[in-house]
Amino acid sequence: MADEDLSNEQLKQLLREAEQRLRNKGKQQMQISTASSIESNLPKITVDNPIVSYIKSTKTGAQVDRSHLVTEKERKLANGTRVVEDPITIKKRAEDTNLTPELKRDLQLLRMRDVLDPKRHYKKDNKKQQVPEFSQVGTIIEGPTEYFSSRLLNKDRKRTLVEEVLAREKASGRFKSKYNEIQDAKTSGKKAHYKKLRDSRKKGVLKR
């Protein structure tokens, strides 16, 4: 009966007021949640270790605690003259190249690396000095982050570059085929070439 007494305008007004109250309530809850999240994210200072200022006020004025400043040794290093080492003395301390037969062959291979990998272009080395004056030989050790699939097996590991190249040639046979091509081109038109052709033709006739 009370609903029938209310007009349509009054009902609309009541609904609008209820909707407005719900909106205000939602806004208040959001503000409270954001404020609580901000408070939780703010860094908290422990009471046990309070921050002590390094500037103290005295009768004569402000005084700085010297324990917080740069030490005298560090100040001297910063303001003093830097000692630049002579490159000649650095060179003298460097280790001379211990030229073993294995290292000599490896250096020769490095100079011919464009032949080993013709698909890759290397900078030409026109130095007259075949062996560097100072050099060291090291072993690359895989890091702990590398997968086992990307590592070499112990049977595939070689001690020198020459052994690696020979093992690769044994698997691919590229140098052997290239050598045969060069020999065929060189002997073309000569007596040995015609003899080889004659032998191959004889074999073909015999097979027929």
C-alpha positions as CSV (number, residue, x, y, z in Angstrom):
1,M,0.0,0.0,0.0
2,A,2.9,2.3,0.8
3,D,4.3,1.7,-2.7
4,E,1.0,2.6,-4.3
5,D,0.9,5.9,-2.4
6,L,4.3,6.9,-3.9
7,S,4.3,8.5,-7.3
8,N,6.7,7.5,-10.1
9,E,8.8,10.6,-9.6
10,Q,9.3,9.8,-5.9
11,L,10.2,6.2,-6.7
12,K,12.8,7.4,-9.2
13,Q,14.2,9.9,-6.7
14,L,14.5,7.1,-4.1
15,L,16.3,4.9,-6.6
16,R,18.7,7.7,-7.5
17,E,19.5,8.3,-3.9
18,A,20.1,4.6,-3.2
19,E,22.4,4.4,-6.3
20,Q,24.3,7.5,-5.1
21,R,24.8,6.0,-1.7
22,L,26.2,2.8,-3.2
23,R,28.6,4.8,-5.3
24,N,29.8,6.9,-2.4
25,K,30.3,3.7,-0.3
26,G,32.3,2.1,-3.1
27,K,34.5,5.2,-3.4
28,Q,35.2,5.2,0.3
29,Q,36.1,1.6,0.3
30,M,38.5,2.1,-2.6
31,Q,40.1,5.1,-0.9
32,I,40.6,3.0,2.3
33,S,42.1,0.1,0.3
34,T,44.5,2.4,-1.6
35,A,45.6,4.2,1.6
36,S,46.3,0.9,3.3
37,S,48.3,-0.4,0.3
38,I,50.4,2.8,0.3
39,E,51.0,2.4,4.0
40,S,52.1,-1.2,3.5
41,N,54.5,-0.2,0.7
42,L,56.1,2.6,2.6
43,P,59.5,1.6,4.1
44,K,59.5,1.4,7.9
45,I,62.2,2.6,10.1
46,T,63.1,0.4,13.0
47,V,63.4,2.0,16.4
48,D,66.4,0.0,17.3
49,N,68.6,1.6,14.6
50,P,67.6,5.3,14.4
51,I,69.2,7.5,11.8
52,V,71.7,9.8,13.4
53,S,72.6,13.0,11.7
54,Y,76.4,13.5,10.9
55,I,76.0,17.3,11.4
56,K,75.9,18.4,15.1
57,S,75.2,21.9,16.3
58,T,77.7,23.3,18.8
59,K,78.3,26.7,20.4
60,T,80.6,27.8,17.6
61,G,78.2,26.5,14.9
62,A,77.5,23.4,12.9
63,Q,80.1,20.6,13.1
64,V,80.5,17.6,10.8
65,D,81.4,14.2,12.1
66,R,84.7,13.3,10.4
67,S,84.0,9.5,10.5
68,H,81.4,10.0,7.8
69,L,83.8,11.9,5.5
70,V,86.3,10.6,3.0
71,T,89.5,9.3,4.5
72,E,92.8,11.1,4.1
73,K,94.3,8.3,2.0
74,E,91.3,8.3,-0.4
75,R,91.6,12.1,-0.7
76,K,95.3,11.9,-1.6
77,L,94.6,9.3,-4.2
78,A,91.8,11.5,-5.7
79,N,93.7,14.8,-5.7
80,G,97.3,13.4,-6.2
81,T,99.0,12.7,-9.5
82,R,98.3,9.5,-11.2
83,V,101.2,7.2,-12.1
84,V,101.0,6.1,-15.8
85,E,103.0,3.0,-16.4
86,D,105.4,2.9,-19.4
87,P,104.2,0.5,-22.0
88,I,107.7,-0.7,-22.6
89,T,108.0,-1.9,-19.0
90,I,104.6,-3.6,-19.3
91,K,105.9,-5.3,-22.4
92,K,109.0,-6.4,-20.6
93,R,106.9,-8.1,-17.9
94,A,104.9,-10.0,-20.5
95,E,105.7,-13.6,-21.2
96,D,107.6,-14.4,-24.3
97,T,106.1,-16.8,-26.8
98,N,107.2,-20.4,-26.1
99,L,107.3,-21.6,-29.7
100,T,106.7,-25.3,-29.7
101,P,106.2,-27.3,-33.0
102,E,102.4,-27.7,-32.1
103,L,102.0,-23.9,-31.6
104,K,103.9,-23.2,-34.8
105,R,101.5,-25.4,-36.8
106,D,98.5,-23.8,-35.1
107,L,99.8,-20.3,-36.0
108,Q,100.2,-21.4,-39.6
109,L,96.7,-22.7,-39.7
110,L,95.4,-19.4,-38.2
111,R,97.1,-17.5,-41.1
112,M,95.3,-19.8,-43.6
113,R,91.9,-19.7,-41.9
114,D,90.3,-18.3,-45.0
115,V,91.2,-21.6,-46.8
116,L,89.7,-23.7,-44.0
117,D,86.4,-21.8,-44.1
118,P,85.9,-20.2,-47.6
119,K,82.3,-19.2,-46.8
120,R,83.5,-16.8,-44.1
121,H,85.6,-13.7,-45.0
122,Y,88.5,-12.8,-42.8
123,K,90.7,-9.7,-42.7
124,K,94.0,-10.3,-44.6
125,D,97.1,-10.7,-42.5
126,N,100.0,-9.0,-44.3
127,K,102.4,-9.0,-41.3
128,K,105.9,-10.2,-42.0
129,Q,106.3,-11.5,-38.5
130,Q,104.9,-15.1,-38.5
131,V,105.2,-15.6,-34.7
132,P,104.0,-13.0,-32.2
133,E,106.7,-11.8,-29.8
134,F,104.4,-12.2,-26.7
135,S,101.6,-14.7,-26.5
136,Q,100.0,-17.2,-24.2
137,V,98.0,-20.4,-24.9
138,G,94.9,-21.2,-22.8
139,T,92.1,-23.7,-22.6
140,I,88.4,-22.6,-22.9
141,I,86.4,-24.0,-20.0
142,E,82.6,-24.2,-20.4
143,G,80.5,-22.3,-17.9
144,P,78.0,-23.9,-15.6
145,T,75.1,-22.3,-17.4
146,E,75.8,-24.0,-20.7
147,Y,73.7,-27.1,-21.5
148,F,75.5,-30.5,-22.0
149,S,74.2,-30.7,-25.6
150,S,76.2,-27.6,-26.6
151,R,79.4,-29.0,-25.1
152,L,82.0,-31.2,-26.9
153,L,82.4,-34.8,-25.9
154,N,85.7,-35.9,-24.6
155,K,86.3,-38.1,-27.6
156,D,85.7,-35.1,-29.9
157,R,88.1,-32.8,-28.0
158,K,91.5,-32.3,-29.6
159,R,94.7,-30.9,-28.1
160,T,95.7,-28.6,-31.1
161,L,94.0,-26.9,-34.0
162,V,95.7,-29.2,-36.5
163,E,94.1,-32.2,-34.8
164,E,90.7,-30.5,-35.0
165,V,91.1,-29.7,-38.7
166,L,92.2,-33.3,-39.5
167,A,89.3,-34.8,-37.6
168,R,86.9,-32.4,-39.4
169,E,88.5,-33.3,-42.8
170,K,88.1,-37.0,-42.0
171,A,84.4,-36.5,-41.5
172,S,83.7,-34.2,-44.5
173,G,86.4,-35.0,-47.0
174,R,86.2,-31.5,-48.5
175,F,90.0,-31.0,-48.9
176,K,90.4,-34.3,-50.6
177,S,87.8,-33.6,-53.2
178,K,89.2,-30.1,-53.7
179,Y,92.7,-31.5,-54.2
180,N,91.3,-34.0,-56.8
181,E,89.6,-31.1,-58.6
182,I,92.8,-29.1,-58.7
183,Q,94.8,-32.1,-59.9
184,D,92.3,-32.8,-62.7
185,A,92.5,-29.2,-63.8
186,K,96.3,-29.3,-63.8
187,T,96.7,-32.6,-65.6
188,S,94.0,-31.8,-68.2
189,G,95.4,-32.1,-71.8
190,K,98.6,-33.9,-70.7
191,K,99.6,-37.5,-71.3
192,A,98.4,-38.7,-67.9
193,H,95.0,-37.2,-68.5
194,Y,94.5,-39.0,-71.8
195,K,95.8,-42.2,-70.3
196,K,93.2,-41.9,-67.5
197,L,90.5,-41.3,-70.1
198,R,91.6,-44.2,-72.2
199,D,91.5,-46.5,-69.2
200,S,88.1,-45.3,-68.1
201,R,86.8,-45.9,-71.7
202,K,88.3,-49.4,-71.8
203,K,86.6,-50.2,-68.5
204,G,83.3,-49.0,-70.0
205,V,83.7,-51.2,-73.1
206,L,84.5,-54.2,-70.9
207,K,81.5,-53.7,-68.8
208,R,79.2,-53.6,-71.9
